[in-house]
């Protein structure tokens, strides 16, 4: 157990920042932006220091930097935090993307005042819930923060989004609440199966419980549906394109690039670890749903005329890849799925923010209003091309490694599903390249010749994201080393073994 509450400190810093921003006197409201950015950078610095305390060897406990305190002993709820390699990687990704998003959103609410203060306070509050939900090792505590995330997102979309922002926010809330209620029932039923006591909701105490086959399957369904909605997977994905397209680009980054990872993270942490037999029982159905998500969303993305909806549907397809890797149950596919969650965060952030920079100049999200902008904003077009190439998993960029691992690992157990996934790689190349072609290629629009290219602040945002896209593409080893022990522990919990290699049998057969 950690002697210093690193995870609590990381979560409290942005919450304190939100309080400071809200309480700023009227005459100093213009300080909301730099104060919010400063607190988010401070949280990142503390997160990096905490990460240096994390040990990646194979003989360490599952959860490090742990904190466990009694909270509501009458019902066994603990304030318990801890991280494995997956959770820590996602927290670090989030800590990077929040200041990047805040810097990109510098002019989203231009008039200083209570509205601007509220916007940045909600962003920082959302950061606190993000850290807490990835770090929670008490199931009930996880559920509380799982629900708490809905509040800032609802107001960020409904109050600060586009003309249909209220509709999108309500749709997001209703879908999420439906899944959360199912999960709450499952959480209560799980507690009844557990050992009870003052720490009866701890993940490590609930792991390995003996329960009837029927009970385990129903509990799995309750958790899985909640996470499938959050992920999102087909057919419960329809809230995402509306929410992402109506939200501010910075909000869309945190929604799609970070929050939706809670769904796939929850599948690993709770579905696989707490209900291993039910997870294997449900695998054929989940694999089919993942493949449908991959193909359907990719084909729908090709037909969109709104650039934000193209990115949103592309993300649904990518989440299908992540779920496929999780439930293929090989070390290669699960490592790829975990790395995919991180890489998708940076790629999606780049796509949404660079699209936001273009929309701020062109005043439209529609393809027909663009064309030839490569000649107007060459620097922005270069960064946008890099993001699109990452989105289609070009070798040498971050997404390629994770996508290759998912497909290669899936092929070991589910060759047909892997084949469909390979076909979807072609579709992703199609909608990403069409996105760039329709926006940036063609003759120069003369009426836009005086539009300025990226400024210093925007170049900083683009540069940071480019470093991660290129860096994780050429040297993913640090992330893979952090993820490997957690993948091994997950597969041990599920009780599956690596498929036997088949190349030996092929060689032997060919020699006869």
N, C-alpha and C positions, 0 to 999 in steps of 0.2 A: 504494500500500500504506500502511495506517495506521501512523503512528509510535508509536502507543500501542495495546497489545493490548486494545481495548475488549471484543471478544466473549469472549475468554478470561476477562477480569476478571468480566464479567457471569455467566459460567457457574461460575466458581470460588467466588464469594461464597456462594451457597446451599450448595455442597458443604462449605465451611468451616463454615457454620452448622450443617449436619447433624453434622459431627464434634464441634462444641462441645456440641450438644444431647446426643449419645450419651455424651460424656465427663463430663457433669455429675455431681458426687458425689451420693450417695443423698439427702443432706439438702437438696440444692438442686434436686431434680427438678422442683419446681413452677415453676421458671424456664424450663422447656422451651418453654412456649407463647409467652411474650413474647420470648424469644431467637429462636425460629424466625420469629415475625412481624417482628422487627427486621431480621434478615438478608434476608428477602424484600423488605421495603421498601427496604433499602439497594440490593439488586439492581435494583429498579425505578428508583431515583434515578439510578444509574449508566447504566441502559438509556436513560433520557430524555436524559441528557447525551450519550451516544453517538449518539442519534438526531439531535441538533443538528448533528453532524458529517456527516450523510448529505446528499448533494446530489441534488435531484430533477430537475435539468435533463436534456436528452436526449443530451448529448455526454459523459456520464460512463461509466466502465467498468461492465460488468454487475455485478461484485461490488465493493462498497465496504467500508471498514473491514477490509480483507483482511489475513490473516496466513498465510504459507506457510513451513513449515519441514520439512526432511527428517525422517522418522520411522523408517521401515523401508525404506531405500534398496534393499535386495536384491530387494524385490518391488514397488518403486515407490510405496509408501504415504507420503503426506505428512500432516503436521498442518496442514491448510489450512481456514481459516474465511473467510467473507465473506458479505455479504448484498446482495440486491437489494431493491426496494420490497416485494415479497411476503413475503420472509423476515423483513425488519425489522418489518413490520406484525404478523406472527404472533408474533414474539418479544415485542414490546411488549404485545400482547394477553395473552400468557402471563404476563408480569411483573406485569400488573395483576391477573389472576385468581388468582394464587397467594396473595398476601396477603389478598385478599378471601375466598378459600376457607379459609385458616388462621383468619381472624377468625370466620368462620361456624362452623368446626369446634371452637370453643373448649371445648365440653363434650362432644365426641364420645367422648373417653377421659377420664372425669372424675377417676379416681384417679391422683394424681401418682406416678410411679415409672417403672420400666424400660419398661413397656408404653406409657405416654404418650410417653416419650422416643423410643421406636422409631417411633411413629406420625408424629411431627413430623419426625424425621430422614428417614424415607422420603419424606415430602412434599417436603422440600428437595432430596433426591437426585433425585427425579423432575424437579424444576425444572431442575437442571443438565443432565440428559439432554435435556430439551425444548429448551433454548437451543442445545445442541450439535447436535442433529439438524437444526434449522432453519438453522444457520449453516455446517454442513459443506459444503465445496466439493470434497472428495476423496470419491469414490464409496465406497471401502473404509472410510474414517472414518465416513461416513454410515451404512454398514451396521452398524458396531460400535455406534454410539449407537442405531440402530434396534432392535438386539437388547437393548441395555442398558436401554432403557425398560421392557422386560417385567418385569424383576426387582422394582423397587419397586411396580409396579402389581399384580403377582401377590400380594405380601404384604399390600398395602393392602386388597385385596378378600378374600383368603383368611383373613387373621388378624384383620381389623378389620371385616369385612362382616357381613351378616345370617346367618340360620341355614343358608342354602344357599350361603354365601360360598365355601367350599372347592370346591364343584362349579363355581360360576361362574368362579372363578379358574383352575381347571384347564382349563375349556373355552376361556377366553380365551387361555391359554398355548398350548394345542394348535393352535388356529386360527392364532395368530400365528406359531408356530414352523413350521407347514406353509408359510405364505407366505414366511417368512424363508429357509427352505432352498431354495425355488425361486429366490429372489432371489440367494442366495449363488452358486448355479450360474451364474446369468446374470452376476453380477459377475466371476467368474473368466473366463468366456468373453469378456466385454467387454474385459478386460485383455489377453487374447490377441490381440484385434483392434487394440489401441491401439499408440501409438508406443513404449511401454516407457520405460526410463530411471528416474531416481530420483523423478520426479513423474508416473508413468504412470497414476495414477488420478484426476488432476485433471479436473474437469468440463469446463473450457475446452479441455483438450487432447483430450478424447474427443468433443467436439462436432464434427460434420462429418466423422466417420470414413467412409471408403469400405469398405463391407462388402457381402457378397452379400445379395440380397433375402431369401432363406430365413433366413440368420443373423440379420439385423436383426429379422425378424418373431418368431423364437423368443426373442431377447433381450427384445423388447418384452413378449411374453407372460409371461416370468419376472418382470420388474419389475412389470407391471400387476397380475398376480394377487396379489402381495404387498401392493400398495397398495390393491387392491380389498377385500381382507380387512380391512386396517387402517381403511379409509374409514368404515364398511363399506358394501358394495353387495350387493344381492340377486344370487345366492342364498347368499352367504357372510357374511350379516349376523347369523345367529342367536345368536352369542356376545354381541352388544351388549345386548339387552334383559335377559338374565340378569345380566351383569356390572354394568350400570348400576343395576338394581333391588336387587341384593344389596350393592353398595358403599355406603359412607357418602356422603351427598350431596356433601360436598366432594371426595371421590375421584371421584365420578361427573362432577363439573364438569371436573376435569383430564383424565379419561378421554375424555369425549364432546366437551367444549368445546375441548380443546386437542390431546390425543394423536391423536385420529382425523383431525385436520387434516393429520397427517403423510402420510396416504394420498393425499389430494387434492393436497397440496403436492408429493409425490413424483411424481405423474402429470405435473405441470407441469415440475418441475425435471429429471426424468430421462426419463420416457417421451417427452414431446414434444421435449425439447431433444436427446437422444441418438439417438432413433429416429424422426425426423420422418416418413419415408415409411411406416414400419410403423404409426405413429399414425394417419395418414390412411387406410391400409388397414383398420385395425380400427374406424374411426369408426362405420360403420353398426351393428355389434354393440354397441359401447359405448353408443351413443345408445339402442338398444332396452333394454339393461340399466338405464340410468339412468331411463328412463321407467317401467319395471316397478318399480324401487326407489321412485320417487316415488309411484306409485299404490298399489302393494301395501302399503307401510308405512303410508300414510295411512289406508287402509281398515282395516288391522289395529288401528291406534291407536284408531279409533272404537269398536271392540268390547272394549277393555281395561277392567278394573275396578280395576287397580292404577295409581295416579297416576304412579309412577315409570316403569312400562312404557309408559304413554301418551307421556311425554316422550321415552323412548328410541326408540320406534318413530317418533315425529315427527321425531327427529333423522336416522333412516335415510332418511326421505322428503326431508329437507332436503339430505342429502348427495347424493341423486339429482339435485337441482337444481344443486348445485355441479359434479358430473361432467358434467351436460348442458351447462352453460355452458362448461366447459373444452373439450369436444370439438365444440362448435358452430363453433369456429374463426372467431369474429368478435371484433373489439376490444371491442364492447359486451358480448357474452356473457362473455368472459374477464374483463373488468373487473368485471362483476357477480359472477362466480364467486369471484374473489379477495376482493372486498368481502364476499361472502356468508360466507366462512370467518371473517372477523373478526366480523361481526354475529352469526352463529350462536353464536360463543363467548360473547358477552355475554348473548344471549337464553337460551341453554341454561343458563348459570350462574344466571341469575335464576330460571328455572323449577325447576331442581333444588334450589337453596338455599332458595327460598321454600316449596317442597314439603317440604323437610326441616324448616323451622321449624314447619310445620303438623303434620307427623308427630310431632315432639317433644312437641307439645301433645295431639294426638289419639290417639297410640300405635297408629296403624294407617295402612296405605297404601291401604286399600280404599275405594272410593266409598260403599258402603252404610253405613259408619260415620260419615259426615259429612252435611252439609246444614245450612244456616242459619248457618254460621260467620262470615258477613259481619257478623252482629249480635254475635258474640263477640269477634272480632279484626278490627275495621274497618280498622286501618292495614295489617295483613298482607294483608287482602283487596284493598285498593287497589293495593298493590305487585304482588300476584299477578295482578290483572286487567291491569296494565300489561305484565307479562311475557307473558301469554296474547295480548294484542293485538299485541305484537311478534312472537310466534310465528305469528300468522296474517297478518303483513305489513300491518298497518294503515297507511295513508298518514300520514306525519308521524313514524313510528317507524323505527328503523334497518333492519329487515328489508325494508321496502317497496322502498327504493332498489335493493338488491342483487337482490331477486327480480324486480323490473321489468326491470332491465338484462339478467338472464339470459333471461327470456322474450322480450324485444324483440330481443335479439341472436340467439337461437335461431331466431326467426321468419324472419330474413333467409336462413337456409339450410335449415332443417328445419321447415316449417310444421306438419306433422302432429304432430311431437314437441312443438312449442310449444303446440299445441292441447290435447294431453293435460296438459301442465304447467299450463295455465290452469285446467283442470278440477280438478287437484289443489289449486289455491289454494282452491277452494270446500271441498274435503275438509278442508284444514288449518283453515279457519275453523270447520268443524263440530266437529272433535275438540278444538280449543282452547276453544271456547265451552262445549261439553259438560263439559269438565274444570272450568271455573270454576263453571258452573251446579250441577253435582252436589255440589261441595264447599262452596259459599258461600251459595247462595240457598236460600230456604225459611224455615220458622218457626225461631225461636231454640231451640236445644237447651237446655232448662233445666238439665240435669245438667252443662253445660259453662259456666254463667254466671260461674264464678269463675276461669276460665282467663285468664291475663294476655295482653295484646297484646305487640307487639314491644318489646323493651328497647332501651337506647341502643346497645349493640354491634350488635344485629341491624338497627337503623335505619341505622347507618353502612354496613353491608354493602348493604342495600337501596338506600340513597341513592346510593352509588357506581355500582352497576349501572344505576340509573334515569338517572343523568347520561349514561352512554354510550348507553343505549337511545334517549333523547330527543335527545342531542347529535348522534349519528351519523345520526339521522333528519332533523333540520333542517339540519345543515351537514356533509355527508359530503365536502366538497371537499378538506380536507387529506389524507384517506385516499386519495381518488381520484388526487390529484396524485402521491402517493408510488407508487401502483400503476401508473400509466399507462406510464412508461418500460419497466418489466418486462414488461408485456403486449405492448408493441410489439416488444421483443426476442424474446419467445417466439414470436410469430407470424412474425417474420423467420426464426427457426431452423426452423420448420415449413415455411416457404415457401408460405404462403397469403396471399391478398389479400382485402381487404374486398369483399363482394358488391356488384355495381353496383346503385345505387338503381333501384327499379322505378316510383316515383311519376311520373317523367317520361313513361315509356311509357304509363302509364294515362291521363294527361292528354291525351297526343297522340292516343291511340286514341279517347278520348271526344269529341274535337273534330271527328272526321271524320264 
